[in-house]
């Protein structure tokens, strides 16, 4: 055999040997421990709550400006000069009481003082002119008289709230001037016509104010109590799934999602009354149900 074939065989021998050596050196070593394969976690990991009965209060929140139940501007009936006010801001006045005198003298003529009277009983809310000012009749506002024994706030209610509002409902009012105090009033008037421009319904809330703490013009937050229900099934609105105009929830039983159609009632602050479809003690999904199908196996999160 010539030297060239011998060299080729020798190179082939070394190549195969190198492959064998690499296999034995780099192969994984057994630790002798059997690793248990963990089952895959289901695709739907959900959070749940247990359905319970509780008392349920339906309330609606609004904001508005307070004003006196009755307010009236005071004007002079004659041209002249304001001589003086006979009252000060905050004074109580009776209807017909003189609150200002107007000098209506003209060159070459002499007149008695014109007396300006209060158009209603109440309190002097504002005095608006300076002494000596020239007054034009029925134009220059001299003062504002307000009946502050009762205040009111007028609200424009959105259409979706209309079914729950009626005259006589309790209302609770908060103002920044008295942050720790709540004033109670009631719905005094509910209009019969919706404003076609805003699609809102005007209502009026009145609040007793014998101590006169509430002032006309104050910004107020109003909570109207529309209903108080005792011992009803209540669920977070996060549990509700809507499909084609119908409402559903998913119960969980033995790790299987059970889709249930529900009939709902009143809503308030993220909670909703459940009239039918589930029972007290049911486990209901509140997170993770989007895209979930009836009968799907789920994993309940414990976090």
CORDACOR-V452232 format. One record per residue. N is the residue number from 0. RES is the residue in one small letter. PSI is psi as a letter, one per 20 degrees, with the letter a starting at -180 (NA if undefined). OMEGA is omega in whole degrees, 0 to 359 (none if undefined). NEAR is the number of other C-alpha atoms within 8 Angstrom. Layout:
BEGIN
n:N res:RES psi:PSI omega:OMEGA near:NEAR
n:N res:RES psi:PSI omega:OMEGA near:NEAR
END
This chain:
BEGIN
n:0 res:x psi:p omega:179 near:4
n:1 res:x psi:r omega:183 near:5
n:2 res:x psi:h omega:184 near:6
n:3 res:x psi:g omega:177 near:6
n:4 res:x psi:h omega:179 near:8
n:5 res:x psi:g omega:180 near:9
n:6 res:x psi:g omega:180 near:8
n:7 res:x psi:g omega:179 near:8
n:8 res:x psi:h omega:180 near:8
n:9 res:x psi:g omega:178 near:8
n:10 res:x psi:h omega:178 near:8
n:11 res:x psi:h omega:179 near:8
n:12 res:x psi:g omega:180 near:8
n:13 res:x psi:h omega:180 near:8
n:14 res:x psi:g omega:179 near:8
n:15 res:x psi:h omega:178 near:8
n:16 res:x psi:h omega:179 near:8
n:17 res:x psi:h omega:178 near:8
n:18 res:x psi:g omega:180 near:8
n:19 res:x psi:g omega:179 near:8
n:20 res:x psi:g omega:179 near:8
n:21 res:x psi:h omega:180 near:8
n:22 res:x psi:g omega:183 near:8
n:23 res:x psi:h omega:180 near:7
n:24 res:x psi:g omega:189 near:6
n:25 res:x psi:i omega:182 near:6
n:26 res:x psi:q omega:180 near:6
n:27 res:x psi:p omega:179 near:4
n:28 res:x psi:p omega:179 near:4
n:29 res:x psi:p omega:179 near:5
n:30 res:x psi:i omega:182 near:4
n:31 res:x psi:i omega:181 near:4
n:32 res:x psi:p omega:178 near:5
n:33 res:x psi:o omega:181 near:4
n:34 res:x psi:p omega:180 near:4
n:35 res:x psi:p omega:179 near:4
n:36 res:x psi:p omega:182 near:4
n:37 res:x psi:p omega:178 near:4
n:38 res:x psi:q omega:179 near:4
n:39 res:x psi:q omega:178 near:4
n:40 res:x psi:q omega:179 near:5
n:41 res:x psi:q omega:183 near:8
n:42 res:x psi:h omega:182 near:6
n:43 res:x psi:o omega:173 near:10
n:44 res:x psi:p omega:189 near:10
n:45 res:x psi:q omega:171 near:13
n:46 res:x psi:q omega:186 near:11
n:47 res:x psi:r omega:171 near:11
n:48 res:x psi:r omega:175 near:8
n:49 res:x psi:p omega:182 near:9
n:50 res:x psi:p omega:181 near:13
n:51 res:x psi:r omega:173 near:9
n:52 res:x psi:q omega:177 near:9
n:53 res:x psi:r omega:175 near:9
n:54 res:x psi:q omega:187 near:9
n:55 res:x psi:p omega:178 near:11
n:56 res:x psi:p omega:176 near:10
n:57 res:x psi:o omega:180 near:11
n:58 res:x psi:q omega:180 near:10
n:59 res:x psi:p omega:186 near:9
n:60 res:x psi:p omega:179 near:8
n:61 res:x psi:r omega:173 near:8
n:62 res:x psi:q omega:180 near:9
n:63 res:x psi:r omega:180 near:11
n:64 res:x psi:p omega:178 near:11
n:65 res:x psi:q omega:171 near:15
n:66 res:x psi:r omega:176 near:11
n:67 res:x psi:q omega:178 near:14
n:68 res:x psi:g omega:177 near:12
n:69 res:x psi:p omega:175 near:7
n:70 res:x psi:q omega:180 near:9
n:71 res:x psi:p omega:174 near:9
n:72 res:x psi:q omega:181 near:9
n:73 res:x psi:p omega:181 near:13
n:74 res:x psi:q omega:174 near:12
n:75 res:x psi:q omega:177 near:14
n:76 res:x psi:i omega:184 near:7
n:77 res:x psi:q omega:173 near:10
n:78 res:x psi:q omega:178 near:10
n:79 res:x psi:a omega:181 near:11
n:80 res:x psi:p omega:180 near:12
n:81 res:x psi:o omega:180 near:14
n:82 res:x psi:g omega:182 near:10
n:83 res:x psi:q omega:167 near:9
n:84 res:x psi:q omega:177 near:9
n:85 res:x psi:j omega:178 near:8
n:86 res:x psi:r omega:176 near:8
n:87 res:x psi:r omega:176 near:8
n:88 res:x psi:p omega:181 near:9
n:89 res:x psi:i omega:179 near:7
n:90 res:x psi:q omega:172 near:8
n:91 res:x psi:q omega:180 near:8
n:92 res:x psi:q omega:175 near:10
n:93 res:x psi:q omega:176 near:9
n:94 res:x psi:p omega:181 near:10
n:95 res:x psi:i omega:180 near:8
n:96 res:x psi:p omega:180 near:8
n:97 res:x psi:p omega:179 near:10
n:98 res:x psi:i omega:180 near:11
n:99 res:x psi:q omega:177 near:13
n:100 res:x psi:p omega:181 near:14
n:101 res:x psi:p omega:175 near:15
n:102 res:x psi:o omega:182 near:12
n:103 res:x psi:k omega:178 near:12
n:104 res:x psi:p omega:175 near:9
n:105 res:x psi:r omega:181 near:6
n:106 res:x psi:p omega:179 near:4
n:107 res:x psi:i omega:181 near:4
n:108 res:x psi:q omega:180 near:6
n:109 res:x psi:p omega:180 near:6
n:110 res:x psi:q omega:170 near:7
n:111 res:x psi:q omega:177 near:7
n:112 res:x psi:p omega:174 near:8
n:113 res:x psi:p omega:183 near:9
n:114 res:x psi:p omega:178 near:9
n:115 res:x psi:p omega:187 near:13
n:116 res:x psi:q omega:177 near:11
n:117 res:x psi:p omega:181 near:14
n:118 res:x psi:i omega:179 near:9
n:119 res:x psi:r omega:176 near:11
n:120 res:x psi:p omega:179 near:12
n:121 res:x psi:b omega:181 near:12
n:122 res:x psi:q omega:178 near:13
n:123 res:x psi:o omega:182 near:16
n:124 res:x psi:g omega:181 near:10
n:125 res:x psi:q omega:168 near:8
n:126 res:x psi:p omega:197 near:10
n:127 res:x psi:i omega:183 near:7
n:128 res:x psi:q omega:177 near:8
n:129 res:x psi:q omega:176 near:6
n:130 res:x psi:p omega:180 near:9
n:131 res:x psi:i omega:181 near:8
n:132 res:x psi:q omega:175 near:8
n:133 res:x psi:p omega:187 near:8
n:134 res:x psi:p omega:173 near:12
n:135 res:x psi:p omega:185 near:10
n:136 res:x psi:p omega:176 near:10
n:137 res:x psi:k omega:180 near:8
n:138 res:x psi:g omega:183 near:8
n:139 res:x psi:o omega:181 near:9
n:140 res:x psi:o omega:182 near:11
n:141 res:x psi:g omega:185 near:11
n:142 res:x psi:r omega:173 near:13
n:143 res:x psi:p omega:177 near:13
n:144 res:x psi:p omega:183 near:17
n:145 res:x psi:q omega:172 near:15
n:146 res:x psi:n omega:187 near:13
n:147 res:x psi:j omega:177 near:14
n:148 res:x psi:i omega:177 near:11
n:149 res:x psi:p omega:177 near:12
n:150 res:x psi:r omega:179 near:16
n:151 res:x psi:r omega:173 near:12
n:152 res:x psi:p omega:179 near:11
n:153 res:x psi:p omega:185 near:11
n:154 res:x psi:q omega:173 near:11
n:155 res:x psi:o omega:190 near:8
n:156 res:x psi:p omega:177 near:10
n:157 res:x psi:q omega:186 near:9
n:158 res:x psi:h omega:184 near:8
n:159 res:x psi:i omega:179 near:5
n:160 res:x psi:i omega:187 near:8
n:161 res:x psi:g omega:183 near:9
n:162 res:x psi:i omega:186 near:5
n:163 res:x psi:i omega:186 near:7
n:164 res:x psi:p omega:177 near:9
n:165 res:x psi:r omega:180 near:7
n:166 res:x psi:p omega:177 near:9
n:167 res:x psi:i omega:179 near:7
n:168 res:x psi:q omega:179 near:11
n:169 res:x psi:q omega:177 near:11
n:170 res:x psi:q omega:180 near:13
n:171 res:x psi:p omega:190 near:12
n:172 res:x psi:p omega:175 near:12
n:173 res:x psi:q omega:175 near:12
n:174 res:x psi:q omega:184 near:10
n:175 res:x psi:h omega:182 near:7
n:176 res:x psi:h omega:180 near:4
n:177 res:x psi:m omega:188 near:8
n:178 res:x psi:h omega:182 near:8
n:179 res:x psi:j omega:183 near:4
n:180 res:x psi:q omega:178 near:6
n:181 res:x psi:p omega:181 near:9
n:182 res:x psi:p omega:183 near:8
n:183 res:x psi:p omega:176 near:10
n:184 res:x psi:b omega:178 near:12
n:185 res:x psi:r omega:176 near:14
n:186 res:x psi:o omega:185 near:15
n:187 res:x psi:h omega:185 near:10
n:188 res:x psi:p omega:174 near:8
n:189 res:x psi:p omega:182 near:12
n:190 res:x psi:r omega:180 near:8
n:191 res:x psi:i omega:183 near:5
n:192 res:x psi:p omega:176 near:5
n:193 res:x psi:p omega:176 near:9
n:194 res:x psi:o omega:185 near:9
n:195 res:x psi:i omega:180 near:6
n:196 res:x psi:g omega:184 near:4
n:197 res:x psi:i omega:184 near:5
n:198 res:x psi:k omega:177 near:9
n:199 res:x psi:q omega:180 near:11
n:200 res:x psi:p omega:179 near:15
n:201 res:x psi:p omega:171 near:12
n:202 res:x psi:r omega:178 near:13
n:203 res:x psi:p omega:175 near:12
n:204 res:x psi:p omega:178 near:14
n:205 res:x psi:q omega:185 near:13
n:206 res:x psi:p omega:175 near:11
n:207 res:x psi:q omega:186 near:9
n:208 res:x psi:l omega:184 near:11
n:209 res:x psi:h omega:180 near:7
n:210 res:x psi:i omega:177 near:5
n:211 res:x psi:k omega:174 near:8
n:212 res:x psi:h omega:181 near:5
n:213 res:x psi:p omega:182 near:8
n:214 res:x psi:q omega:178 near:11
n:215 res:x psi:p omega:181 near:9
n:216 res:x psi:i omega:179 near:7
n:217 res:x psi:q omega:173 near:10
n:218 res:x psi:p omega:184 near:10
n:219 res:x psi:q omega:173 near:12
n:220 res:x psi:p omega:188 near:11
n:221 res:x psi:p omega:174 near:12
n:222 res:x psi:o omega:179 near:11
n:223 res:x psi:p omega:179 near:12
n:224 res:x psi:o omega:185 near:12
n:225 res:x psi:h omega:181 near:12
n:226 res:x psi:q omega:174 near:8
n:227 res:x psi:o omega:184 near:9
n:228 res:x psi:q omega:182 near:8
n:229 res:x psi:p omega:169 near:7
n:230 res:x psi:l omega:179 near:8
n:231 res:x psi:q omega:176 near:11
n:232 res:x psi:p omega:182 near:13
n:233 res:x psi:p omega:183 near:13
n:234 res:x psi:q omega:174 near:11
n:235 res:x psi:q omega:179 near:10
n:236 res:x psi:i omega:178 near:8
n:237 res:x psi:i omega:182 near:7
n:238 res:x psi:i omega:189 near:12
n:239 res:x psi:p omega:173 near:10
n:240 res:x psi:p omega:182 near:9
n:241 res:x psi:p omega:178 near:8
n:242 res:x psi:p omega:177 near:7
n:243 res:x psi:l omega:176 near:4
n:244 res:x psi:i omega:179 near:5
n:245 res:x psi:q omega:184 near:7
n:246 res:x psi:p omega:181 near:12
n:247 res:x psi:q omega:166 near:12
n:248 res:x psi:r omega:176 near:13
n:249 res:x psi:o omega:170 near:13
n:250 res:x psi:q omega:174 near:12
n:251 res:x psi:p omega:178 near:12
n:252 res:x psi:p omega:183 near:8
n:253 res:x psi:l omega:178 near:4
n:254 res:x psi:j omega:178 near:9
n:255 res:x psi:p omega:179 near:10
n:256 res:x psi:p omega:181 near:14
n:257 res:x psi:o omega:183 near:10
n:258 res:x psi:p omega:182 near:11
n:259 res:x psi:p omega:173 near:10
n:260 res:x psi:p omega:182 near:9
n:261 res:x psi:q omega:172 near:12
n:262 res:x psi:p omega:187 near:9
n:263 res:x psi:q omega:179 near:10
n:264 res:x psi:c omega:186 near:8
n:265 res:x psi:q omega:181 near:7
n:266 res:x psi:q omega:177 near:9
n:267 res:x psi:p omega:174 near:10
n:268 res:x psi:l omega:176 near:4
n:269 res:x psi:j omega:178 near:8
n:270 res:x psi:q omega:183 near:10
n:271 res:x psi:p omega:177 near:13
n:272 res:x psi:p omega:178 near:13
n:273 res:x psi:o omega:183 near:14
n:274 res:x psi:g omega:180 near:9
n:275 res:x psi:r omega:177 near:8
n:276 res:x psi:h omega:176 near:9
n:277 res:x psi:r omega:184 near:8
n:278 res:x psi:r omega:176 near:8
n:279 res:x psi:p omega:180 near:9
n:280 res:x psi:i omega:177 near:7
n:281 res:x psi:q omega:174 near:10
n:282 res:x psi:p omega:188 near:11
n:283 res:x psi:p omega:180 near:13
n:284 res:x psi:p omega:176 near:15
n:285 res:x psi:i omega:178 near:13
n:286 res:x psi:p omega:177 near:10
n:287 res:x psi:j omega:185 near:10
n:288 res:x psi:i omega:180 near:11
n:289 res:x psi:p omega:182 near:6
n:290 res:x psi:i omega:181 near:4
n:291 res:x psi:q omega:179 near:8
n:292 res:x psi:q omega:178 near:7
n:293 res:x psi:p omega:178 near:8
n:294 res:x psi:i omega:180 near:8
n:295 res:x psi:p omega:175 near:8
n:296 res:x psi:p omega:182 near:9
n:297 res:x psi:r omega:173 near:12
n:298 res:x psi:p omega:182 near:11
n:299 res:x psi:p omega:179 near:9
n:300 res:x psi:p omega:177 near:8
n:301 res:x psi:i omega:181 near:4
n:302 res:x psi:NA omega:none near:2
END
